[in-house]
Amino acid sequence: MSIEVGSKLQGKVTGITNFGAFVELSEGTTGLVHISEVADNYVKDINEHLKVGDEVTVKVINVEKDGKIGLSIRKAKDQPQRPQRPQRPRNNNKGNDHQRPQENFEQKMARFLKDSEDRLSSLKKNTESRRGGRGAKRG
């Protein structure tokens, strides 16, 4: 049986490292289950999840040109179908208090530039008056 990406296979854990576990597959080939592919939740210590000699079901996630095989235990499990979330209505208002009719790109850009210029002029007025710049009262 050839090892193809996406196939689910049975294997036996032959070695454990701090970054994953080596799993022997059919025909004497060995692949690596990276620690991030052991369980759905965070795995701090792989020894809490696997032991040498454990029989595991793995899914082939990649096969490198040099023969290295990437495996996943968590992807081999049949994931329960998530219930479909109801579609939320889109909010085109985006925090503005009043509704605008649908704007095209040029209208949005013009409004953005006007708002930006207003903010910049207000900012300049405030900073110049604090520094004693143009028109500021001197005491």
matplotlib code that plots the C-alpha trace (Angstrom):
import matplotlib.pyplot as plt

x = [0.0, 1.5, 1.5, -0.5, -1.3, -4.8, -4.8, -5.6, -3.3, -2.6, 0.8, 2.8, 4.7, 8.4, 10.0, 9.1, 11.1, 10.3, 9.0, 6.9, 6.6, 7.9, 5.2, 6.1, 3.6, 3.2, 6.1, 8.6, 8.2, 8.3, 6.7, 6.7, 3.7, 4.7, 3.7, 1.2, -0.6, -1.0, -4.2, -6.7, -5.6, -2.2, 0.3, 3.0, 4.4, 3.9, 4.4, 1.0, -0.6, 1.5, 3.8, 6.2, 4.3, 0.9, -1.2, -2.5, -4.5, -2.7, -3.5, -0.7, -0.5, 2.7, 5.3, 8.6, 10.8, 13.5, 11.1, 10.1, 6.4, 4.4, 1.6, -1.3, -3.2, -5.7, -6.7, -7.2, -10.1, -13.5, -14.4, -18.0, -19.9, -20.1, -23.6, -24.1, -24.2, -27.0, -25.9, -25.6, -26.9, -24.1, -23.7, -22.7, -23.0, -19.6, -20.2, -21.6, -24.8, -26.7, -27.2, -25.6, -26.9, -24.6, -21.3, -19.0, -15.2, -14.7, -17.4, -15.8, -12.3, -13.6, -15.3, -12.1, -9.9, -12.3, -12.4, -8.6, -8.0, -10.5, -8.7, -5.2, -6.3, -7.8, -4.7, -2.5, -4.6, -4.3, -0.5, 0.3, -1.7, 0.2, 3.6, 2.8, 2.8, 0.8, -1.9, -1.3, -1.6, 1.7, 1.8]
y = [0.0, 3.3, 6.2, 9.1, 12.5, 12.4, 8.6, 7.3, 4.5, 2.5, 2.8, 2.0, 4.7, 3.7, 6.8, 10.0, 13.3, 16.7, 17.8, 14.8, 11.1, 8.7, 6.2, 3.1, 2.5, -0.5, -1.8, -0.5, 3.2, 5.7, 9.1, 11.9, 13.3, 16.8, 17.7, 20.2, 17.4, 15.1, 16.6, 19.4, 21.2, 22.5, 19.7, 20.7, 17.2, 14.6, 11.8, 12.7, 11.7, 8.9, 6.1, 3.9, 0.9, 2.7, 1.8, 5.0, 6.0, 8.8, 10.8, 11.5, 15.3, 15.5, 13.4, 15.2, 14.5, 13.2, 10.6, 12.3, 11.6, 14.2, 12.6, 13.9, 12.1, 14.9, 15.2, 11.4, 11.7, 12.1, 15.7, 16.1, 18.4, 21.9, 23.2, 25.8, 29.2, 31.5, 34.2, 37.5, 40.6, 42.7, 46.0, 48.6, 51.4, 50.6, 52.8, 55.8, 57.1, 57.7, 55.5, 56.4, 55.3, 52.8, 54.7, 53.9, 53.9, 57.5, 58.8, 56.8, 58.1, 61.7, 61.4, 59.8, 62.6, 65.3, 63.6, 63.2, 66.9, 68.0, 65.9, 67.2, 70.8, 70.3, 68.6, 71.4, 74.0, 72.2, 71.6, 75.2, 76.8, 74.6, 75.5, 79.2, 79.2, 81.4, 83.4, 82.0, 84.3, 85.1, 86.1]
z = [0.0, -1.0, 1.4, -0.1, 1.4, 3.0, 3.7, 7.2, 8.4, 11.5, 13.1, 16.2, 18.2, 18.0, 19.5, 21.4, 21.3, 22.8, 19.4, 18.4, 18.0, 15.4, 14.1, 12.2, 9.3, 7.0, 5.1, 7.7, 6.8, 9.6, 9.8, 12.3, 14.2, 15.3, 18.8, 17.4, 15.6, 18.6, 20.1, 19.5, 22.6, 23.5, 24.3, 26.7, 27.4, 24.6, 27.2, 28.7, 25.4, 23.9, 24.9, 22.9, 21.7, 21.4, 18.4, 16.7, 13.7, 11.7, 8.7, 6.2, 5.9, 3.7, 2.0, 1.3, -1.7, 0.6, 1.9, 5.2, 6.1, 8.1, 10.1, 12.2, 15.0, 15.5, 11.8, 11.7, 14.2, 12.6, 13.5, 14.4, 12.1, 13.6, 13.7, 11.1, 12.7, 11.6, 9.2, 11.0, 9.2, 7.8, 9.5, 6.8, 9.3, 11.0, 14.0, 12.3, 13.9, 10.7, 7.7, 4.4, 1.1, -0.6, -1.5, -4.3, -3.8, -5.0, -2.5, 0.4, -0.5, -0.7, 2.7, 4.2, 2.9, 4.2, 7.6, 7.6, 6.7, 9.4, 12.0, 11.0, 11.1, 14.5, 15.7, 14.3, 16.1, 19.4, 19.2, 18.1, 20.9, 23.4, 22.0, 21.8, 18.0, 15.7, 17.3, 20.8, 23.8, 25.5, 29.1]

ax = plt.figure().add_subplot(projection="3d")
ax.plot(x, y, z, "-o")
ax.set_aspect("equal")
plt.show()
